[in-house]
Amino acid sequence: MIPLNEIQQALQTEKLDGWLLYDFRGSNVIARRIVKLGDKITTRRWFYFIPSKGEPVRLVHAIEKETLDHLPGSRIIFRSWQDLHRVLSETLQGTNTIAMEYSSENDIPYISMVDSGTIELVKKTVPNVLSSGDLVQLFEARWDEDQTRSHFEAVKRVDEVKDDGFRFVSDQIRAGKAITEYDVQQYMWELFERKNLTADHPAIVAVNANASNPHYSPERHHSALIKEGDLVLIDIWGKLKQPEAIYGDITWMAFVGKEVPAAHREIFDIVKGAQQNAFRFIVENYQQGKTTYGWEADEAARAYIAERGYGDYYLHRTGHNIGQEVHGNGAHLDNLETRDMRKLIPQTGFSIEPGIYLREFGVRSEIDVFIGNQGPVITSPEQKEILRLL
């Protein structure tokens, strides 16, 4: 059952007249999660309107009239498109401001699940349609106790696989055997089964210049050899094989040698400093009772790197929400790719992963953070310096 009372209280707090959830053939995964449709197949449009006060309304097609029967509220069945336009207008009559999975100017594309035509249709009756971004966080992105435990366990296991991956590199190099990025990726991917982990994609394993491509992924026939003197990046994520489990996501750096070159150390120290600066900013705001917005946390890391002359080599946002997908539906730490005006709220988690990507090599460091009852805490092991593999 959806937490109707909590949703209506949140709508009143945000001074919204209601929340209109809409989906067509799985186009709005967020709405489907909010109404707990699971894997149920739907082929016709449906709407679920939750007013700030009063009884919700289910709008469903005659062919799939039972789609939302598990939800509270009255049911209105439509058959033709003319029926739909009429009953939708009647349902929304008298409202002035509602929320939908929409983002003005597509500032936050992760939340923009409703097509512009549907927004136009709704605006024939409702003057103001605002983003449901912060509502989604409250009712989809927060972790419950079981999910929180699953995250901590996932981080632990993913970190163990990362350690095994670096150990595999070290052992193969010491034995004089050829080893590629793809070999290491597949070695760790096989370990996922033993650790009862799953993920949407195998880890990123990248050496030297390949590590300067943030989304590089080795392939069987496109993969670099790993040799002594190389800098190696492993970005690895996974979650437990259980319902509603939460991901863990980390990135570590290692050098295939005995002494890490000064250039590598310098860039790593700047990246690490930016990461710590962002985390400190979030913690201090929490301690002072201030709200932190996703874009602000990004700026805390980005300014640190820019002040040291590497701003043009920082190519992506500082972090992403973590949920049942590795890139979840809560606030991201981003003022580069998007303007994320969403709040960082309690019971949500996110990564902090700044990077500097030079022509010769790239460096990224990633930790996971959870805002619990005692404030923001780092949930993953922290890398203090580049590992030495020989």
C-alpha positions, -999 to 999 in steps of 0.1 A, spaced: 0 0 0 13 35 -8 18 59 21 -11 81 12 -12 101 44 25 109 42 22 119 5 -7 142 12 12 158 41 42 164 18 19 180 -8 5 203 18 40 212 30 51 220 -5 19 239 -11 9 217 -40 -27 209 -49 -18 173 -59 5 149 -76 -5 134 -109 12 101 -117 10 90 -153 24 61 -174 21 46 -208 37 12 -215 64 17 -189 75 51 -200 74 64 -164 93 39 -142 91 64 -113 53 65 -114 52 27 -116 73 24 -85 54 49 -65 21 31 -72 39 -3 -68 30 -18 -101 61 -40 -102 65 -60 -134 28 -58 -143 23 -53 -180 2 -23 -190 -5 -13 -226 -28 17 -221 -25 51 -205 -33 54 -168 -34 83 -144 -34 84 -106 -42 117 -90 -34 122 -54 -49 155 -41 -34 173 -11 -66 166 7 -94 141 -1 -97 109 -20 -74 99 -49 -87 92 -83 -77 63 -106 -82 69 -144 -79 36 -163 -88 24 -198 -117 0 -202 -94 -27 -215 -72 -25 -184 -97 -12 -159 -82 -33 -130 -47 -19 -134 -48 3 -103 -73 -16 -82 -47 -22 -55 -47 16 -48 -71 37 -26 -95 60 -43 -124 62 -67 -121 47 -102 -130 63 -135 -130 42 -166 -124 58 -201 -126 42 -235 -120 69 -262 -94 97 -263 -123 121 -260 -134 103 -228 -99 106 -214 -96 144 -221 -130 150 -204 -125 129 -173 -89 141 -168 -101 177 -170 -130 170 -145 -106 153 -121 -82 182 -121 -108 209 -121 -102 235 -93 -65 228 -90 -39 255 -96 -5 238 -90 3 201 -93 35 180 -95 44 156 -123 75 138 -134 86 168 -154 115 193 -153 115 228 -165 138 232 -195 148 196 -189 172 207 -161 169 173 -145 164 148 -173 164 119 -149 130 131 -136 115 141 -170 94 110 -177 62 127 -189 61 137 -226 54 173 -235 21 164 -252 7 151 -219 19 181 -201 1 203 -227 -31 183 -221 -29 187 -183 -21 225 -186 -55 230 -204 -69 226 -169 -41 232 -145 -21 265 -148 11 253 -131 28 219 -135 59 217 -113 86 190 -110 79 161 -86 117 157 -81 117 162 -43 85 142 -39 101 113 -58 130 114 -34 107 112 -4 87 83 -17 110 64 -40 147 73 -33 148 69 5 162 37 19 144 17 45 163 -3 72 166 -34 51 178 -15 21 203 4 42 217 -29 54 218 -42 19 238 -12 8 264 -16 35 268 -53 27 270 -46 -11 298 -20 -5 317 -46 16 314 -73 -11 321 -50 -40 352 -37 -22 364 -73 -17 360 -80 -55 380 -48 -62 408 -60 -40 408 -94 -57 409 -77 -91 440 -57 -82 455 -88 -66 449 -107 -99 468 -80 -118 497 -81 -93 499 -119 -94 499 -121 -132 525 -94 -137 548 -110 -111 544 -143 -129 554 -127 -162 520 -135 -178 501 -113 -202 470 -97 -188 445 -72 -203 419 -49 -189 392 -73 -202 408 -102 -184 406 -83 -151 370 -72 -158 358 -107 -165 377 -121 -135 358 -98 -112 325 -103 -130 328 -141 -123 334 -133 -86 300 -116 -85 282 -149 -87 302 -162 -57 295 -131 -37 257 -132 -46 260 -98 -63 244 -85 -95 249 -54 -116 237 -39 -148 272 -41 -163 307 -54 -155 332 -31 -139 353 -5 -157 390 -15 -158 411 12 -176 448 19 -178 466 51 -185 449 71 -213 419 48 -213 412 60 -177 407 94 -192 375 82 -208 351 82 -178 328 56 -194 355 35 -211 347 -3 -210 371 -30 -222 358 -55 -247 372 -89 -257 387 -75 -290 393 -39 -277 413 -40 -245 448 -28 -235 475 -49 -220 484 -40 -184 521 -37 -180 546 -27 -153 545 11 -150 508 15 -158 482 34 -138 450 13 -134 415 25 -126 388 1 -114 352 15 -111 330 -13 -98 293 -14 -87 269 -41 -75 240 -50 -53 228 -81 -35 205 -105 -53 174 -97 -33 143 -76 -39 148 -38 -36 185 -41 -28 206 -9 -30 239 -6 -50 274 0 -37 296 19 -61 334 26 -57 364 37 -78 400 30 -69 434 37 -85 465 15 -85 500 17 -100 517 -14 -114 551 -7 -98 569 -1 -65 569 38 -66 540 59 -77 552 87 -101 550 122 -88 526 133 -116 501 106 -106 503 114 -69 498 151 -76 466 146 -96 453 120 -71 458 143 -42 438 171 -60 410 147 -68 409 134 -32 410 169 -19 380 179 -40 361 148 -28 368 157 8 358 193 2 324 183 -11 318 159 18 329 185 43 305 210 28 276 186 31 285 177 67 289 213 78 256 223 62 239 194 80 254 204 114 242 240 109 207 230 99 211 242 64 197 225 33 222 213 7 212 212 -29 228 188 -54 243 216 -75 260 232 -44 278 200 -35 290 197 -71 304 232 -69 323 225 -37 343 198 -55 345 216 -89 358 249 -74 386 230 -56 398 214 -89 394 246 -109 414 266 -83 443 242 -89 442 247 -127 424 215 -138 389 227 -142 388 220 -179 398 184 -172 369 176 -150 344 163 -175 314 151 -155 292 157 -124 306 151 -89 282 124 -79 250 105 -85 221 93 -63 224 56 -55 193 34 -53 179 2 -67 197 13 -99 233 24 -95 222 58 -108 191 63 -87 162 87 -88 172 111 -60 194 142 -62 226 141 -81 257 162 -72 256 181 -105 259 217 -117 277 208 -150 257 183 -170 224 195 -154 213 220 -128 202 197 -100 181 219 -77 169 189 -56 178 187 -20 200 161 -4 176 146 21 178 121 50 177 83 42 192 88 8 226 79 -5 249 91 -33 284 89 -46 311 116 -45 335 109 -74 354 138 -89 380 131 -116 407 147 -136 412 134 -171 445 143 -188 457 131 -222 482 106 -208 461 93 -178 429 98 -158 423 97 -121 390 93 -103 382 85 -67 347 75 -56 331 70 -22 295 64 -12 277 86 14 244 80 33 225 106 52 213 88 82 199 98 116 233 111 127 239 130 95 261 122 64 284 92 68 308 76 43 297 40 38 326 28 16 363 24 23 383 55 15 414 55 -7 440 77 8 467 72 -18 473 53 -50 479 16 -44 512 0 -53 508 -34 -69 545 -45 -70 
